Amino acid sequence: MVPEASTDRVRRYAAVFGVMVLALTVIPLGAMAARKMRSSFAARSEHPAPRQIPYPRLEWPIVINGGQYMPLSWNDIAGWAADDHVQAYKAFRISCASIAAQRSPPDDSKALGASLREPCRAAKAREIADDVKARAFFEENFVPLQISRLGEDAGFVTGYYEPIVEGSRTRTDVYNVPVYRRPSNLFVRGFNQASSSLPNKGQVFRKIGRRKLVPYYDRAEIEDGAIAGRGLEICWLKDQTDLLFAQIQGSARIRLQDGSTVRINYDSHNGYPYTAVGRILIDRGIIPKEQMSMQKIREWMEQNPDGANELRRQNRAYVFFHEVPLSDKDEAVGAQGVPLTPGRSIAVDSSLHVYGTLFFIEGELPIESAQAKTPFRRLMVAQDTGSAITGPARADIYYGAGPEAGRISGRFRHSMRFVMLVPKSLDPVARGRKMPLPDPRPSEKIAKLFPPTDSTKEKPSGPVDVAKPTSALTVTRPAAEAKVPLPQARPMIEAESTRRRHRRIHRYPR
């Protein structure tokens, strides 16, 4: 029989042993948990969780490079209700045929992109001959935006036309100015020589040998015969002024001696920027700015043939043409590849706008006479372009063919109000409602504790009194006229310790 004292001793040993076993079991588990907590905390401190944004990141409703726009209502557009909307609708449908035939979508950087496809499908399905219905079509499918260049309140318009000049298929003593087609040695980087269309801006080269490319001939070199005798002549004109005006307008009708007509259109250029001869005459004080017109330029050139030759060569740009199979009843074809509508077609900056874009242009133009202020309020269609037409609110109005159209359009150099019609799929007001609101403004108390600072401003020199608030600090700026000469540069003196010591080695003769 075991004594009672021994039994108590055994119980105590068992209890102590159980506590030790429990401790050995729990402590490693606690250490492991602590290590996990420390590692997770370190991970959170090194890689903080991304801030939860309560709204999606959306793009701007519509972007017009270099421009500004303001939504309008239809009632805000002066003259909108009085326009001939049927004529505008017919011109728009002509552009829609070209838009529907496009294989690749337009560049996304352009204002409307491919958004015109939807209203064009609606226009294709409806034959409208009533002005009320035509107006309702535009108001149902578009929203108006007043646009202008950034910082300006209006756009700018000029005019162009299709000249009608006399010519000959063969060279004679009277007709001795050649109209050239595109030469085979003309190269544009990124384009095939056989391409049907080339850009109207940028560098153009000619090839020498197999690899060497040099700038193409300028106007003076071409007029002096640089590409003559290569079979590039489409026909011949009477003088260089007729050719210059055809090149400025981009097309011409050439009446031949047998009564037939040759139609030519822009094909390519020689790579030099266009220089306006009218601007040169204004700068030289020959023709006042307020009297400048295409008719004035022609009259001066006819009266000063030697000066006309020098003036013409100031514009180094030169245009090459191609012959188009059009009758006398057909209008000129624009860069979109569709016939232009006089008084409804405009040339725009093709780097910003897609062809087919609708613009309501409102203002006053000298249509009835040079001094007249005829109200001009029309819905126009972008169907052409030109190298001198740049900017979001810049247009060249096509006014038809012949001398009368030339006289009227040559007087256009006026500021006008531009309203662009945007398809409802790009309505900036509707899309703007989904734009996120900015962060809430901090309270006045927080704003005083953390005032905004501008790092570009000069900081105050000298010690700063911390007792004063930041807003009470004054910044002293040195006077602009005080010019203190800079000291002369200190000569570089090498420290004694850094000089390389040369040990002299004495060689003793053996």
Disulfide bonds with the S-S distance in Angstrom:
Cys96-Cys120 2.17
